């Protein structure tokens, strides 16, 4: 951020009076530009013991497999966002059930929210996917998953399936998890 | 948003190619300025059957009672945000337990996440609170609560306490719930 989005003046990066964090401040109009984490909402679509995965057609991680998920938009709910992303990336309708994983990624300011869902009807690659397919546990391409959040969600799922109970799992992804996927920065 | 925060040019509000939503676009540097919902994280601190509430010292809803909660910041987890807000608003340390309510407010682009917590040690009014106090169910100032999200979380809590099971409750706040608190716009 270089300029105030309200008045167009150059901003400075400093701690506002009464605050304890660095913010972008506009001395022209007085606006404090807060920046906050974004929610990535998606689903784990299941049918007949198989899970749906999408192979990414776009960066980052083009060519790698992911669950359908993406940035939640304004004016929608988390469930609507999860179902919309599933429709956009996999052309798949789902019946969304419980929130299944909530994963914090504080170093990139994201919170993943993946809902367990039943796949209804067909599926196909949307514009952001190269292909969409169903996988048994044995068929999952573990070495070709796009993000650590996806691997963690899938591992929870196959573990929980043994007991047929699927509680919410809350966890964090740290730098070390990311380095395993992307190398160190 | 009037100006591009990257290059300072005036932005326009239009649907980018390949998208289906209105965004702020900069024709100068090509930046698309996405806007996304924000997370409000907080706790429901409990001790000896009483819950902690804060009376707001700031707008909106100054003078009304709320649970300690506020906007999640970059570089923190949802649990850290909830505990930090509890410390800032009520000078209270908590042991944070399960995520208890997840409430979507699509018309104001917010997602509330309230965690059940045990209050540890003392409490006092932080700079954003006029006072902080503990309430039994009978003592809750139902007509002086700040937001519908707070009322809903408290009602779930006292209902669930009858069975001593506190599952995650996911719901939405609509215009009609807000009008009951704030009148129609």
Interface residues (C-beta under 8 A of the other chain):
Chain A: X1 X2 X3 X4 X5 X6 X7 X8 X10 X11 X18 X21 X24 X33 X34 X35 X36 X37 X38 X39 X71 X72 X73 X74 X75 X76 X77 X78 X79 X80 X98 X99 X102 X104 X106 X107 X109 X111 X127 X168 X170 X172
Chain B: X1 X2 X3 X4 X5 X6 X7 X8 X10 X11 X18 X21 X24 X33 X34 X35 X36 X37 X38 X39 X71 X72 X73 X74 X75 X76 X77 X78 X79 X80 X98 X99 X102 X104 X106 X107 X109 X111 X127 X168 X170 X172
